[in-house]
Amino acid sequence: MLQVDQLAKSYGDRLLFSDVTFGIERGQKVGLIAPNGSGKSTLLRILLGQEEEDSGSVTYERDIRRAYLPQLPDLPEEGTILEACFNRFDPVAQLTLQWEQAVEQGDHEAMERLLPEMEAQGGWSYEQRAKEILGALGLQDHHRPIARLSGGERKRIALASTLISQPDLLFLDEPTNHLDLESVQWLEKFLAGYDGAVLLVSHDRSFMDACVSHVAALENRML
């Protein structure tokens, strides 16, 4: 799914990492460990094309669907929890959001119009998955305005949005931040049963050990 060859990155005279080489296959759960400041988040951003490497290459299998949870997610200031969780680039997500809004408003004309599309495009399963994940992360009131939420709640929303999309490859940067023990345990089970591949950065070694099958150490190079 992903092949990384001889990546290197520096900031001025400071070398973050060099000769980073590894691959991720379908279904693999890979944990990335390293001291603070050694470039874990930078590496993730490079893999996602959000930052340029100094040298090396990143190659994906064709048509791989990816999703990324950054350590400090940036959510819109307007809209509701539900709107923030449903990817605006995913047509099924947007269809399901329209259905939810029509139900909330009691718009029977819109519901009648959307019903055939919901059935044809799998909107029901998307809706059920979204509500299960939101509920497991303690986000029960889906129509609460984003502007009224705490930083911890915003991180949970970003995590929910990442998981709901069910990509082929998940990039998770410190996903347990702001989660209580019950939510962390739920996330462990979710990732254990997840069919896609995962690249995980976490300082929670207990969580890491429970979730991953391969561990890579980033200290100037990938081991």
N, C-alpha and C positions, 0 to 999 in steps of 0.2 A: 504493500500500500504506500509506503513512504521509504525512500532511500536518501540518506544524508551522507555526503562524502567530503571529508577534509575541510569542514567549516572552520573559519577563524574569525574572531572579532576583537577589536581593540578600541579603546577610547583614548586618543592621544598616545601617551607612552605606556598606558596601562593595558596589558593583555588580559582579556577576560577568558578566552579559551582558544585553542588551536587544535587542528587535526581531529575534529569531532566527526566520527564516522559511525553510523549505525543504521539499522533498518527496522521497520515495524511491519509485521505481517497481520493479516486479518485475524481478529479475535484476541490479539495479544494485549496484555495489560502491562505497561512499562512504567516504572517509577524512576524519576530523575532526582537524585540527591546530590547536594553540595552545600558548602558553607554559605552563609549570607554574603551577597555581593559578588558571587562568582559567575553570575551570568545566566541563571536558570530562566528567568523571565525574558531576558533578552533573546535567548535561544528560541523560546517559544514564539516570540514575535517574528524572528527571522524565518522560522518554519512556516509561518502564516503569511509571509510577504509584507508584514507591517514595518519591518526594519531591514536594512540591507546588510549582508555579510561583507567582510573584507575579501574573503576568498572562499572557494568551495562551491558545492552545489546541493540543491534540494529538489528531489524528483518525486512526484506523486503518480500513482496509478491513475489512468484516465477516469474522469467522472466521479472521483472520490468526493463525497459530501463531508465537510468538516464543520466543527463547531468549537468555539473557544470561550472559556471562562477566564477572564483576566483576574489578577489578584485584586485590582481596584476597578471594578466594572463601571462603565459610564452609561447611566440610564437617562432617558429623556425626563425632563422636569414636568411634562404635561401628560395627561392620560391616566389610565387605570392600571392596576396590576395585570389584568387580563390582556390589555392592549400591549403592555411592555413584554409579556411572555410570548406573544405570538409573532413569529418572525415575519416582518413585512415583505420579505422576498419569497416566502413560501405560500403558494396559492391555496393550498389546503388549510394552512394556518389562518390566512385572511378570510377564507370562506367560513371557517368555524367561528372566527371572531364576529363576522357579520351575523351568523346565526345566534350567537350568545347575546349580542346587542339587541336583535329583534325580539328574542325571548324576554329580555330584561324590560324592554319597552312595551311589550304586549302587542307588537306589530304583526298581526296575523297575516296580512297581505305579504309582507316580506318573508315570513316563515314559509308560507305556501310556495312562494317563488324559489326560495333557497332549498327546500326539501329535496327535490330531485338531484340537485348538485351534491348535497350532503351525502346522499345514498350512493351516488356514482363515484365520488372522489374519496370515499372513506373518511368523511368528516366525523362520523360518530365515534370511531376508534380514536381519532385524534383528540376529540373533545374529552373522552373518558380518560385517556392517558394524561392529558393536561390537568384535569381536576384531581386525579390520583397523586400526581407529583406535587402539585401546589398544596394539597392537603397534607401530604407527608412532610412538607417543609414548613408547616404551620401557617400557610397563607390561605385562610378560609374565606375571607371576604374579597372575592375577585374583583369587585368594583370600587375598591378603595382608591382614592387619588394617589398617584405617585408622590406628589408634593408633600403629603402628610406622613411619609414613611421614614423610619430611622435608617441609618447606614447599614445596620445588620439586616433589616428587612429588604433593603435594596440588593444586598449581596445574595440573599435567598431567591429573589426574583430573577436575578441574572443566572443563577445556577439552574433554576427551574426552566428558564427559557432555553438554556443550553441542552438540558436533558430531554425536553419535550420534542425537540427537533429530530431526535434519533439519527444522528449522522453516522457515517461509516467510521469516522475517526474523531475522538473527543480529545481536546487539549484542556486540561484542568489545572489552573494555577491556584494553589491553596484553597481548595473547595470547602474545607471544613471551617474556615474562618466564619465566625458569627453563628455557627450551628450548635445547638444543644446536643447532649449525648444521644438522645432518642433519634434526632435527625441524622447524626453521624452514623449511627448503627443502620438506619434505613438506607443511607447512601452506600454504605459498604455492601449491603445485600443487593442494591440496585446494580452497582458496578460489577459484582460477582456474576450476576445473571445477564449482563449486557452482551449482546451479540457482536457489537462493534469493537474496534480497537480503542485503547485509551493510552494517552501519555500524561502522566500525573506528576505534578510537583507538590510536595507537602512536607512540612516540618513535623507532622504527626506520624511518627514511625509506626505506632500501633495501627493506625488507619492504613498507612502505606503497606505494611506487611499483610493486612487482611485483604487488600485489593489487587495487588500486582503479582505477576508471575515472573517478571524480569526486572532487575534493578540496574540502572546505569549511573555511574558516579562522574560528575563533571568537575574536574580539577585540572584546568589547562588542557585537558583532552578527555575524550570519552573512553571509558574502560570497558 
